[in-house]
Amino acid sequence: MILEAVMLQVKKGQEQEYEKAFAKASAIIASMPGYLSHELQRCLEKEGKYLLLVRWETLEDHTVGFRQSRAYHDWKEKLHHFYDPFPNVEHFENVDLSNY
């Protein structure tokens, strides 16, 4: 399982509109092959800051399957205009601590 983590900064005053748009766009990502789950967290300390966590079966499910799909263009159209600055996406894998 791969965890995609994205820190998002939404333009001031557009938070409610963003959350509504994200709720609608969630169906897009949830329909993708290899998608497992996602969650959007709102920061308590900084207005307009969010953390998006998406779980994928493989890295390629996100970087190829989703990002190179027609669905990704719909996702971008619905959400990318809210961000300033544009976010960086990082991917993580679980550390098996039982090996230590």
All heavy atoms as an XYZ file, in Angstrom:
840
protein
N       0.840     -1.164      0.000
C       0.000      0.000      0.000
C       0.897      1.243      0.000
O       1.900      1.295      0.691
C      -0.888      0.000      1.247
C      -1.998      1.008      1.242
S      -1.859      2.577      2.112
C      -0.907      2.326      3.532
N       0.515      2.227     -0.797
C       1.239      3.491     -0.903
C       0.340      4.588     -0.360
O      -0.861      4.626     -0.650
C       1.592      3.798     -2.382
C       2.502      2.719     -2.950
C       2.208      5.185     -2.530
C       3.834      2.576     -2.263
N       0.926      5.484      0.418
C       0.199      6.634      0.948
C       0.661      7.889      0.232
O       1.838      8.247      0.289
C       0.436      6.766      2.452
C      -0.258      7.946      3.129
C      -1.782      7.790      3.057
C       0.204      8.057      4.571
N      -0.252      8.520     -0.457
C       0.003      9.813     -1.093
C      -0.356     10.880     -0.063
O      -1.450     10.846      0.517
C      -0.892      9.951     -2.325
C      -0.902     11.316     -2.946
C      -2.038     11.496     -3.932
O      -2.753     10.534     -4.252
O      -2.211     12.636     -4.375
N       0.551     11.817      0.177
C       0.317     12.895      1.141
C       0.532     14.231      0.449
O       1.568     14.443     -0.185
C       1.259     12.751      2.332
N      -0.457     15.113      0.592
C      -0.397     16.407     -0.078
C      -0.841     17.487      0.899
O      -1.955     17.428      1.424
C      -1.320     16.451     -1.313
C      -1.068     17.706     -2.125
C      -1.173     15.212     -2.161
N       0.031     18.468      1.135
C      -0.322     19.631      1.932
C      -0.896     20.661      0.968
O      -0.251     21.039     -0.011
C       0.905     20.182      2.644
C       0.577     21.086      3.800
S      -0.247     20.243      5.175
C       1.048     19.189      5.785
N      -2.105     21.102      1.232
C      -2.817     21.999      0.329
C      -3.059     23.344      0.993
O      -3.489     23.388      2.150
C      -4.179     21.391     -0.042
C      -4.159     19.982     -0.627
C      -5.555     19.378     -0.602
C      -3.626     20.029     -2.032
N      -2.825     24.419      0.283
C      -3.178     25.747      0.761
C      -4.241     26.308     -0.174
O      -3.983     26.516     -1.359
C      -1.967     26.681      0.804
C      -2.258     28.046      1.400
C      -2.723     27.976      2.849
O      -2.093     27.336      3.686
N      -3.843     28.614      3.157
N      -5.425     26.513      0.374
C      -6.557     27.023     -0.398
C      -6.584     28.546     -0.272
O      -6.323     29.099      0.804
C      -7.874     26.391      0.103
C      -9.089     27.039     -0.518
C      -7.860     24.888     -0.181
N      -6.896     29.205     -1.377
C      -6.950     30.666     -1.394
C      -7.920     31.180     -0.336
O      -8.991     30.606     -0.124
C      -7.365     31.159     -2.778
C      -6.352     30.841     -3.849
C      -6.889     31.196     -5.229
C      -5.926     30.741     -6.313
N      -6.507     30.881     -7.664
N      -7.531     32.245      0.308
C      -8.301     32.831      1.403
C      -9.734     33.145      0.970
O      -9.959     33.693     -0.098
C      -7.622     34.107      1.903
C      -8.259     34.678      3.130
C      -7.476     35.833      3.688
C      -8.166     36.315      4.940
N      -7.335     37.176      5.728
N     -10.654     32.741      1.819
C     -12.064     32.996      1.576
C     -12.754     31.966      0.695
O     -13.958     32.053      0.475
N     -12.013     30.983      0.194
C     -12.593     29.988     -0.698
C     -12.713     28.605     -0.054
O     -13.004     27.622     -0.735
C     -11.759     29.906     -1.984
C     -11.794     31.183     -2.784
C     -11.101     31.039     -4.122
O     -10.834     29.942     -4.606
N     -10.805     32.170     -4.736
N     -12.514     28.556      1.256
C     -12.484     27.266      1.947
C     -13.798     26.494      1.829
O     -13.782     25.293      1.551
C     -12.111     27.460      3.423
C     -10.720     27.989      3.642
C     -10.609     29.519      3.586
O     -11.635     30.206      3.343
O      -9.498     30.028      3.776
N     -14.924     27.154      2.057
C     -16.211     26.439      1.988
C     -16.500     25.966      0.568
O     -16.952     24.835      0.368
C     -17.346     27.328      2.484
C     -17.477     27.334      3.981
C     -18.780     27.983      4.411
O     -19.144     29.048      3.916
N     -19.482     27.337      5.319
N     -16.231     26.815     -0.395
C     -16.435     26.439     -1.793
C     -15.530     25.259     -2.161
O     -15.944     24.333     -2.859
C     -16.145     27.640     -2.700
C     -16.470     27.406     -4.146
C     -16.160     28.620     -5.010
O     -15.969     29.726     -4.480
O     -16.081     28.434     -6.238
N     -14.288     25.297     -1.653
C     -13.349     24.205     -1.913
C     -13.860     22.892     -1.323
O     -13.834     21.857     -1.991
C     -11.973     24.539     -1.338
C     -11.030     23.369     -1.390
C     -10.519     22.922     -2.600
C     -10.669     22.687     -0.232
C      -9.672     21.828     -2.665
C      -9.816     21.603     -0.286
C      -9.321     21.174     -1.500
O      -8.493     20.093     -1.557
N     -14.301     22.918     -0.096
C     -14.763     21.699      0.552
C     -15.954     21.093     -0.201
O     -16.033     19.870     -0.367
C     -15.107     21.962      2.010
C     -13.860     22.230      2.846
C     -14.155     22.537      4.299
O     -15.289     22.264      4.773
O     -13.249     23.064      4.987
N     -16.850     21.932     -0.686
C     -17.977     21.433     -1.481
C     -17.485     20.815     -2.790
O     -17.940     19.748     -3.196
C     -18.962     22.560     -1.772
C     -19.756     22.994     -0.565
C     -20.671     24.151     -0.913
C     -21.330     24.690      0.336
N     -22.137     25.895      0.057
N     -16.563     21.497     -3.453
C     -16.012     20.983     -4.707
C     -15.260     19.686     -4.471
O     -15.351     18.746     -5.274
C     -15.094     22.030     -5.348
N     -14.516     19.618     -3.359
C     -13.767     18.393     -3.052
C     -14.719     17.226     -2.798
O     -14.460     16.099     -3.240
C     -12.840     18.601     -1.850
C     -11.915     17.449     -1.655
C     -10.664     17.446     -2.247
C     -12.289     16.345     -0.913
C      -9.811     16.362     -2.103
C     -11.450     15.256     -0.765
C     -10.209     15.271     -1.358
N     -15.806     17.489     -2.106
C     -16.779     16.422     -1.837
C     -17.304     15.844     -3.149
O     -17.425     14.621     -3.288
C     -17.922     16.956     -0.987
N     -17.574     16.699     -4.114
C     -18.058     16.232     -5.415
C     -16.946     15.508     -6.185
O     -17.190     14.489     -6.819
C     -18.598     17.399     -6.227
C     -19.878     17.967     -5.658
C     -20.345     19.171     -6.437
C     -21.584     19.762     -5.783
N     -21.986     21.019     -6.414
N     -15.736     16.036     -6.135
C     -14.612     15.448     -6.861
C     -14.167     14.116     -6.256
O     -13.502     13.332     -6.932
C     -13.440     16.429     -6.890
N     -14.529     13.858     -5.023
C     -14.127     12.612     -4.363
C     -14.571     11.379     -5.127
O     -13.881     10.355     -5.132
C     -14.673     12.566     -2.937
O     -13.980     13.482     -2.118
N     -15.702     11.466     -5.784
C     -16.190     10.322     -6.565
C     -15.251      9.997     -7.720
O     -15.138      8.836     -8.118
C     -17.599     10.615     -7.093
N     -14.571     11.016     -8.234
C     -13.646     10.807     -9.347
C     -12.496      9.914     -8.912
O     -12.210      8.894     -9.530
C     -13.109     12.152     -9.883
C     -14.250     12.983    -10.473
C     -11.994     11.918    -10.904
C     -13.863     14.409    -10.796
N     -11.827     10.306     -7.829
C     -10.652      9.551     -7.383
C     -11.061      8.171     -6.865
O     -10.363      7.188     -7.080
C      -9.833     10.359     -6.358
C      -8.427      9.785     -6.248
C     -10.527     10.459     -5.027
C      -7.452     10.661     -5.501
N     -12.213      8.111     -6.216
C     -12.666      6.836     -5.646
C     -12.990      5.803     -6.719
O     -13.020      4.607     -6.428
C     -13.882      7.075     -4.753
N     -13.206      6.238     -7.945
C     -13.552      5.315     -9.023
C     -12.330      4.725     -9.731
O     -12.481      3.873    -10.603
C     -14.416      6.045    -10.061
O     -13.638      6.978    -10.796
N     -11.133      5.159     -9.355
C      -9.927      4.763    -10.079
C      -9.420      3.377     -9.659
O      -9.469      3.030     -8.472
C      -8.818      5.788     -9.848
C      -9.149      7.179    -10.365
S      -9.621      7.232    -12.107
C      -8.184      6.521    -12.878
N      -8.915      2.602    -10.615
C      -8.303      1.316    -10.269
C      -7.122      1.523     -9.312
O      -6.335      2.461     -9.491
C      -7.812      0.784    -11.623
C      -8.663      1.468    -12.640
C      -8.941      2.833    -12.066
N      -7.043      0.687     -8.310
C      -5.955      0.768     -7.340
C      -6.216      1.706     -6.185
O      -5.454      1.746     -5.220
N      -7.292      2.476     -6.257
C      -7.664      3.377     -5.165
C      -8.152      2.553     -3.974
O      -8.931      1.616     -4.143
C      -8.772      4.326     -5.633
C      -9.507      5.009     -4.506
C      -9.037      6.208     -3.989
C     -10.649      4.450     -3.953
C      -9.711      6.836     -2.951
C     -11.323      5.067     -2.918
C     -10.851      6.258     -2.417
O     -11.504      6.878     -1.391
N      -7.706      2.919     -2.772
C      -8.160      2.234     -1.563
C      -9.014      3.132     -0.678
O     -10.080      2.723     -0.232
C      -6.957      1.708     -0.777
C      -6.102      0.671     -1.502
C      -4.840      0.362     -0.703
C      -6.903     -0.591     -1.764
N      -8.542      4.352     -0.408
C      -9.306      5.269      0.437
C      -8.661      6.653      0.384
O      -7.535      6.798     -0.083
C      -9.340      4.779      1.892
O      -8.048      4.866      2.475
N      -9.384      7.643      0.874
C      -8.802      8.980      1.004
C      -9.496      9.731      2.126
O     -10.594      9.374      2.549
C      -8.880      9.766     -0.316
C     -10.234     10.270     -0.669
N     -11.173      9.477     -1.259
C     -10.796     11.487     -0.526
C     -12.274     10.177     -1.466
N     -12.081     11.413     -1.035
N      -8.814     10.752      2.589
C      -9.381     11.630      3.608
C      -8.794     13.023      3.439
O      -7.657     13.178      2.998
C      -9.113     11.102      5.013
C      -7.647     10.933      5.349
C      -7.425     10.212      6.667
O      -7.446      8.962      6.665
O      -7.218     10.901      7.683
N      -9.593     14.010      3.775
C      -9.169     15.403      3.731
C      -9.258     15.942      5.142
O     -10.313     15.867      5.774
C     -10.077     16.207      2.782
C      -9.720     17.680      2.613
C      -8.370     17.830      1.886
C     -10.822     18.417      1.850
N      -8.153     16.471      5.642
C      -8.079     17.014      6.996
C      -7.881     18.529      6.924
O      -7.063     19.009      6.155
C      -6.902     16.387      7.759
C      -6.936     14.884      7.866
C      -7.950     14.405      8.881
O      -8.187     15.052      9.889
N      -8.556     13.263      8.606
N      -8.625     19.272      7.752
C      -8.498     20.727      7.827
C      -7.583     21.089      8.996
O      -7.751     20.586     10.104
C      -9.868     21.353      8.042
C      -9.867     22.858      8.075
C     -11.231     23.477      8.419
N     -12.357     22.895      7.723
C     -13.346     22.221      8.327
N     -13.333     22.008      9.636
N     -14.340     21.739      7.624
N      -6.614     21.954      8.751
C      -5.671     22.382      9.781
C      -6.377     23.288     10.802
O      -7.152     24.166     10.427
C      -4.506     23.133      9.128
S      -3.226     23.642     10.303
N      -6.083     23.070     12.054
C      -6.664     23.886     13.121
C      -5.907     25.202     13.337
O      -6.481     26.182     13.782
C      -6.704     23.096     14.432
C      -7.563     21.832     14.406
C      -7.419     21.073     15.716
C      -9.010     22.175     14.119
N      -4.618     25.212     13.029
C      -3.796     26.384     13.306
C      -3.727     27.385     12.156
O      -3.524     28.575     12.396
C      -2.361     25.969     13.669
C      -2.226     25.282     15.009
C      -2.567     23.797     14.969
O      -2.613     23.218     13.864
O      -2.813     23.225     16.042
N      -3.850     26.918     10.928
C      -3.662     27.799      9.778
C      -4.885     27.762      8.865
O      -5.219     26.719      8.306
C      -2.410     27.408      8.993
C      -1.145     27.624      9.793
C       0.069     27.496      8.921
C       1.311     27.774      9.768
N       2.518     27.769      8.986
N      -5.506     28.893      8.703
C      -6.687     29.011      7.858
C      -6.364     28.635      6.411
O      -5.330     29.034      5.875
C      -7.200     30.451      7.902
C      -8.503     30.662      7.196
C      -9.010     32.089      7.337
O      -8.491     32.846      8.158
O      -9.940     32.431      6.588
N      -7.219     27.824      5.829
C      -7.068     27.448      4.432
C      -6.086     26.322      4.168
O      -5.875     25.947      3.021
N      -5.496     25.760      5.207
C      -4.527     24.679      5.032
C      -5.210     23.332      5.259
O      -5.959     23.155      6.226
C      -3.364     24.841      6.007
C      -2.222     23.891      5.758
C      -1.040     24.219      6.665
C       0.161     23.376      6.327
N       1.316     23.734      7.171
N      -4.933     22.393      4.338
C      -5.527     21.059      4.384
C      -4.449     20.016      4.145
O      -3.439     20.288      3.500
C      -6.598     20.898      3.295
C      -7.801     21.775      3.481
C      -7.787     23.095      3.057
C      -8.956     21.278      4.072
C      -8.905     23.911      3.216
C     -10.072     22.084      4.228
C     -10.040     23.402      3.806
O     -11.143     24.202      3.969
N      -4.723     18.808      4.626
C      -3.873     17.658      4.352
C      -4.736     16.612      3.665
O      -5.766     16.198      4.196
C      -3.286     17.094      5.647
C      -2.506     15.781      5.530
C      -1.274     15.952      4.637
C      -2.113     15.276      6.913
N      -4.313     16.211      2.468
C      -4.996     15.153      1.726
C      -4.156     13.892      1.815
O      -2.964     13.907      1.502
C      -5.175     15.560      0.259
C      -5.677     14.473     -0.691
C      -7.060     13.967     -0.277
C      -5.686     14.987     -2.126
N      -4.773     12.816      2.248
C      -4.132     11.502      2.314
C      -4.929     10.541      1.435
O      -6.142     10.401      1.605
C      -4.109     10.983      3.752
C      -3.366     11.858      4.763
C      -3.589     11.332      6.175
C      -1.890     11.913      4.429
N      -4.232      9.918      0.487
C      -4.877      8.956     -0.411
C      -4.077      7.666     -0.350
O      -2.854      7.677     -0.474
C      -4.922      9.465     -1.869
C      -5.701      8.487     -2.742
C      -5.521     10.862     -1.950
N      -4.774      6.565     -0.173
C      -4.138      5.257     -0.153
C      -4.378      4.569     -1.496
O      -5.517      4.504     -1.962
C      -4.692      4.423      0.999
C      -4.202      4.932      2.339
C      -5.001      4.409      3.509
N      -4.547      5.033      4.737
C      -4.956      6.229      5.174
N      -5.811      6.927      4.473
N      -4.495      6.732      6.303
N      -3.262      4.103     -2.077
C      -3.286      3.415     -3.361
C      -2.662      2.037     -3.193
O      -1.783      1.855     -2.343
C      -2.459      4.188     -4.395
C      -2.953      5.551     -4.702
C      -2.532      6.732     -4.151
C      -3.962      5.901     -5.644
N      -3.210      7.779     -4.693
C      -4.104      7.310     -5.624
C      -4.762      5.167     -6.518
C      -5.009      7.993     -6.425
C      -5.662      5.847     -7.319
C      -5.775      7.240     -7.272
N      -3.053      1.092     -4.029
C      -2.427     -0.229     -3.996
C      -0.967     -0.139     -4.414
O      -0.103     -0.763     -3.801
C      -3.191     -1.201     -4.901
C      -4.537     -1.589     -4.342
C      -5.298     -2.542     -5.241
O      -4.683     -3.168     -6.130
O      -6.516     -2.676     -5.050
N      -0.677      0.626     -5.484
C       0.700      0.781     -5.958
C       0.959      2.246     -6.298
O       0.023      3.019     -6.521
C       0.978     -0.055     -7.228
O       0.237      0.504     -8.318
C       0.624     -1.522     -7.038
N       2.219      2.605     -6.385
C       2.600      3.956     -6.795
C       2.074      4.266     -8.189
O       1.552      5.349     -8.450
C       4.126      4.101     -6.744
C       4.700      5.441     -7.177
C       4.221      6.566     -6.270
C       6.223      5.381     -7.195
N       2.178      3.299     -9.092
C       1.748      3.491    -10.475
C       0.246      3.691    -10.600
O      -0.216      4.336    -11.545
C       2.202      2.318    -11.340
C       3.704      2.243    -11.530
C       4.469      1.727    -10.292
O       3.851      1.090     -9.385
O       5.676      1.984    -10.220
N      -0.528      3.155     -9.645
C      -1.973      3.404     -9.679
C      -2.250      4.905     -9.604
O      -3.188      5.398    -10.229
C      -2.686      2.687     -8.529
C      -2.774      1.190     -8.741
O      -2.797      0.743     -9.906
O      -2.805      0.464     -7.732
N      -1.422      5.617     -8.870
C      -1.581      7.067     -8.791
C      -0.868      7.791     -9.920
O      -1.469      8.577    -10.649
C      -1.073      7.596     -7.445
C      -1.156      9.079     -7.354
N      -0.068      9.859     -7.054
C      -2.174      9.938     -7.582
C      -0.438     11.132     -7.084
N      -1.705     11.203     -7.395
N       0.435      7.523    -10.066
C       1.256      8.319    -10.981
C       0.958      8.056    -12.454
O       1.128      8.944    -13.281
C       2.760      8.076    -10.715
O       3.048      6.690    -10.899
C       3.140      8.507     -9.309
N       0.509      6.851    -12.771
C       0.193      6.521    -14.163
C      -1.327      6.389    -14.328
O      -1.945      7.108    -15.116
C       0.911      5.230    -14.614
C       0.528      4.870    -16.034
C       2.419      5.388    -14.478
N      -1.909      5.463    -13.582
C      -3.333      5.171    -13.740
C      -4.231      6.375    -13.553
O      -5.125      6.632    -14.371
N      -4.013      7.136    -12.497
C      -4.853      8.304    -12.238
C      -4.369      9.530    -12.993
O      -5.125     10.160    -13.730
C      -4.911      8.589    -10.736
C      -5.759      9.786    -10.385
C      -7.060      9.895    -10.844
C      -5.266     10.793     -9.581
C      -7.852     10.989    -10.518
C      -6.044     11.890     -9.246
C      -7.341     11.988     -9.709
N      -3.107      9.853    -12.848
C      -2.584     11.094    -13.435
C      -2.627     11.128    -14.958
O      -2.630     12.190    -15.539
C      -1.156     11.336    -12.958
C      -1.076     11.771    -11.518
C      -0.465     13.141    -11.437
N      -0.307     13.585    -10.077
C       0.850     13.763     -9.481
N       1.974     13.519    -10.122
N       0.901     14.199     -8.234
N      -2.639      9.979    -15.593
C      -2.682      9.964    -17.056
C      -4.077      9.627    -17.586
O      -4.237      9.341    -18.764
C      -1.634      8.988    -17.597
C      -0.222      9.445    -17.314
C       0.837      8.492    -17.848
O       0.560      7.636    -18.674
N       2.052      8.667    -17.377
N      -5.060      9.710    -16.717
C      -6.424      9.368    -17.105
C      -7.233     10.612    -17.462
O      -6.896     11.734    -17.084
C      -7.128      8.633    -15.957
O      -7.405      9.536    -14.898
N      -8.303     10.377    -18.168
C      -9.257     11.451    -18.473
C      -9.881     11.974    -17.171
O     -10.164     13.161    -17.037
C     -10.333     10.932    -19.409
C     -11.387     11.940    -19.769
C     -12.234     11.398    -20.870
N     -11.444     11.368    -22.068
C     -11.755     11.962    -23.199
N     -12.875     12.607    -23.286
N     -10.972     11.897    -24.244
N     -10.082     11.087    -16.209
C     -10.672     11.472    -14.929
C      -9.816     12.513    -14.214
O     -10.346     13.397    -13.534
C     -10.858     10.242    -14.047
N      -8.488     12.411    -14.370
C      -7.598     13.377    -13.725
C      -7.849     14.791    -14.260
O      -7.780     15.762    -13.505
C      -6.135     12.985    -13.917
C      -5.168     13.937    -13.244
C      -5.124     14.050    -11.862
C      -4.302     14.722    -13.997
C      -4.232     14.911    -11.245
C      -3.410     15.588    -13.389
C      -3.385     15.674    -12.005
O      -2.514     16.538    -11.393
N      -8.171     14.917    -15.525
C      -8.466     16.240    -16.087
C      -9.717     16.825    -15.434
O      -9.766     18.028    -15.154
C      -8.626     16.148    -17.606
C      -7.349     15.793    -18.293
N      -6.304     16.679    -18.437
C      -6.930     14.631    -18.843
C      -5.315     16.093    -19.069
N      -5.650     14.846    -19.319
N     -10.706     16.001    -15.160
C     -11.900     16.462    -14.450
C     -11.555     16.889    -13.023
O     -12.037     17.904    -12.528
C     -12.963     15.363    -14.412
C     -13.510     15.028    -15.785
O     -13.390     15.867    -16.701
O     -14.048     13.916    -15.937
N     -10.711     16.097    -12.356
C     -10.239     16.403    -11.003
C      -9.549     17.765    -10.992
O      -9.841     18.619    -10.150
C      -9.306     15.284    -10.558
C      -8.585     15.456     -9.265
C      -7.352     16.014     -9.084
C      -9.021     15.035     -7.974
N      -6.999     15.960     -7.769
C      -7.995     15.370     -7.061
C     -10.167     14.402     -7.509
C      -8.109     15.098     -5.693
C     -10.262     14.134     -6.150
C      -9.243     14.476     -5.265
N      -8.620     17.961    -11.921
C      -7.887     19.223    -12.012
C      -8.839     20.395    -12.238
O      -8.714     21.436    -11.591
C      -6.875     19.173    -13.165
C      -5.630     18.409    -12.873
C      -4.674     18.284    -14.038
C      -4.671     19.392    -15.031
N      -3.655     19.249    -16.083
N      -9.775     20.219    -13.133
C     -10.717     21.290    -13.458
C     -11.548     21.701    -12.244
O     -11.822     22.876    -12.039
C     -11.633     20.831    -14.589
C     -12.555     21.909    -15.104
C     -13.369     21.416    -16.279
O     -12.766     21.144    -17.338
O     -14.604     21.300    -16.125
N     -11.910     20.730    -11.435
C     -12.738     21.002    -10.273
C     -11.962     21.595     -9.092
O     -12.527     22.352     -8.297
C     -13.451     19.726     -9.823
C     -14.554     19.286    -10.756
C     -15.188     18.000    -10.282
C     -16.352     17.516    -11.096
N     -16.514     17.919    -12.445
N     -10.654     21.267     -8.967
C      -9.949     21.596     -7.726
C      -8.708     22.472     -7.852
O      -8.412     23.243     -6.936
C      -9.550     20.295     -7.011
C     -10.702     19.390     -6.597
C     -10.175     18.092     -6.024
C     -11.629     20.094     -5.621
N      -7.963     22.369     -8.914
C      -6.642     23.000     -8.947
C      -6.671     24.524     -8.878
O      -5.717     25.128     -8.393
C      -5.851     22.524    -10.158
C      -5.318     21.136     -9.992
N      -4.341     20.623    -10.795
C      -5.630     20.145     -9.114
C      -4.068     19.381    -10.419
N      -4.845     19.068     -9.416
N      -7.750     25.145     -9.291
C      -7.807     26.610     -9.242
C      -7.937     27.158     -7.821
O      -7.761     28.352     -7.604
C      -8.956     27.127    -10.121
C     -10.313     26.702     -9.644
N     -10.838     25.460     -9.921
C     -11.236     27.367     -8.924
C     -12.044     25.378     -9.380
N     -12.311     26.527     -8.773
N      -8.183     26.305     -6.848
C      -8.285     26.736     -5.458
C      -6.916     26.907     -4.782
O      -6.821     27.556     -3.751
C      -9.091     25.726     -4.633
C     -10.559     25.734     -4.907
C     -11.148     24.731     -5.653
C     -11.376     26.750     -4.413
C     -12.515     24.720     -5.899
C     -12.736     26.754     -4.644
C     -13.313     25.737     -5.398
N      -5.864     26.310     -5.321
C      -4.587     26.211     -4.618
C      -3.647     27.377     -4.927
O      -3.442     27.739     -6.068
C      -3.873     24.899     -4.977
C      -4.709     23.666     -4.742
C      -4.779     22.664     -5.700
C      -5.440     23.509     -3.577
C      -5.546     21.530     -5.494
C      -6.213     22.378     -3.368
C      -6.262     21.391     -4.323
O      -7.020     20.279     -4.116
N      -3.033     27.894     -3.864
C      -1.979     28.888     -4.002
C      -1.111     28.843     -2.749
O      -1.573     29.243     -1.675
C      -2.556     30.287     -4.189
C      -1.486     31.317     -4.499
O      -0.419     30.925     -5.027
O      -1.709     32.498     -4.205
N       0.112     28.344     -2.876
C       0.784     27.871     -4.085
C       0.293     26.472     -4.471
O      -0.403     25.805     -3.704
C       2.256     27.817     -3.672
C       2.204     27.501     -2.215
C       0.970     28.219     -1.701
N       0.716     26.051     -5.667
C       0.344     24.717     -6.108
C       1.072     23.693     -5.237
O       2.255     23.838     -4.960
C       0.678     24.508     -7.592
C       0.026     23.276     -8.133
C      -1.318     23.277     -8.438
C       0.745     22.115     -8.288
C      -1.944     22.124     -8.908
C       0.136     20.957     -8.753
C      -1.214     20.967     -9.065
N       0.382     22.651     -4.774
C       0.966     21.705     -3.813
C       1.958     20.721     -4.420
O       1.915     20.412     -5.607
C      -0.250     20.960     -3.282
C      -1.251     21.047     -4.385
C      -1.017     22.360     -5.066
N       2.842     20.237     -3.543
C       3.756     19.143     -3.880
C       3.155     17.843     -3.358
O       2.651     17.796     -2.249
C       5.129     19.346     -3.236
C       5.876     20.484     -3.865
O       5.840     20.669     -5.070
N       6.550     21.270     -3.045
N       3.255     16.812     -4.167
C       2.729     15.498     -3.806
C       3.889     14.594     -3.433
O       4.906     14.556     -4.127
C       1.949     14.881     -4.992
C       1.474     13.480     -4.659
C       0.796     15.773     -5.386
N       3.750     13.885     -2.318
C       4.775     12.929     -1.885
C       4.111     11.586     -1.629
O       2.929     11.522     -1.291
C       5.485     13.427     -0.632
C       6.239     14.736     -0.865
C       6.909     15.248      0.389
O       6.218     15.459      1.396
O       8.139     15.442      0.344
N       4.900     10.526     -1.790
C       4.396      9.167     -1.600
C       5.210      8.472     -0.503
O       6.423      8.641     -0.443
C       4.508      8.378     -2.909
C       3.696      8.980     -3.997
N       4.215      9.888     -4.887
C       2.390      8.819     -4.321
C       3.264     10.258     -5.724
N       2.159      9.625     -5.417
N       4.521      7.681      0.305
C       5.151      7.006      1.434
C       4.762      5.539      1.451
O       3.701      5.169      0.952
C       4.693      7.655      2.757
C       5.092      9.095      2.882
C       4.326     10.100      2.305
C       6.256      9.443      3.549
C       4.685     11.430      2.422
C       6.633     10.773      3.657
C       5.846     11.766      3.081
N       5.642      4.740      2.057
C       5.331      3.340      2.287
C       5.547      3.028      3.754
O       6.344      3.680      4.440
C       6.188      2.421      1.410
C       7.670      2.486      1.684
C       8.479      1.613      0.725
O       7.892      0.866     -0.050
O       9.702      1.700      0.787
N       4.832      2.042      4.244
C       4.907      1.666      5.643
C       6.281      1.084      5.989
O       6.852      0.331      5.200
C       3.813      0.643      5.956
C       3.713      0.351      7.431
O       3.597      1.264      8.228
N       3.739     -0.913      7.780
N       6.792      1.447      7.145
C       8.039      0.875      7.650
C       7.662     -0.288      8.555
O       6.948     -0.109      9.540
C       8.860      1.930      8.425
C      10.100      1.291      9.042
C       9.209      3.101      7.524
N       8.125     -1.476      8.228
C       7.855     -2.660      9.045
C       8.835     -2.667     10.214
O       9.988     -3.112     10.072
C       7.986     -3.912      8.206
C       7.634     -5.170      8.967
O       7.299     -5.074     10.182
O       7.676     -6.248      8.374
N       8.396     -2.178     11.349
C       9.278     -2.063     12.513
C       9.530     -3.395     13.194
O      10.431     -3.490     14.043
C       8.667     -1.072     13.503
C       8.547      0.356     12.960
C       7.848      1.252     13.985
C       9.892      0.926     12.594
N       8.795     -4.430     12.807
C       9.025     -5.738     13.419
C      10.368     -6.323     12.960
O      10.856     -7.284     13.554
C       7.901     -6.701     13.066
O       7.885     -6.980     11.680
N      10.962     -5.763     11.923
C      12.278     -6.220     11.455
C      13.416     -5.699     12.326
O      14.564     -6.093     12.106
C      12.520     -5.770     10.007
C      11.609     -6.510      9.045
O      11.288     -7.670      9.258
N      11.202     -5.823      7.990
N      13.123     -4.848     13.280
C      14.201     -4.244     14.094
C      14.180     -4.726     15.501
O      13.260     -5.126     16.075
C      14.066     -2.722     14.068
C      14.224     -2.184     12.666
C      13.103     -1.850     11.916
C      15.480     -2.026     12.108
C      13.242     -1.353     10.628
C      15.620     -1.533     10.815
C      14.493     -1.205     10.087
O      14.636     -0.722      8.810
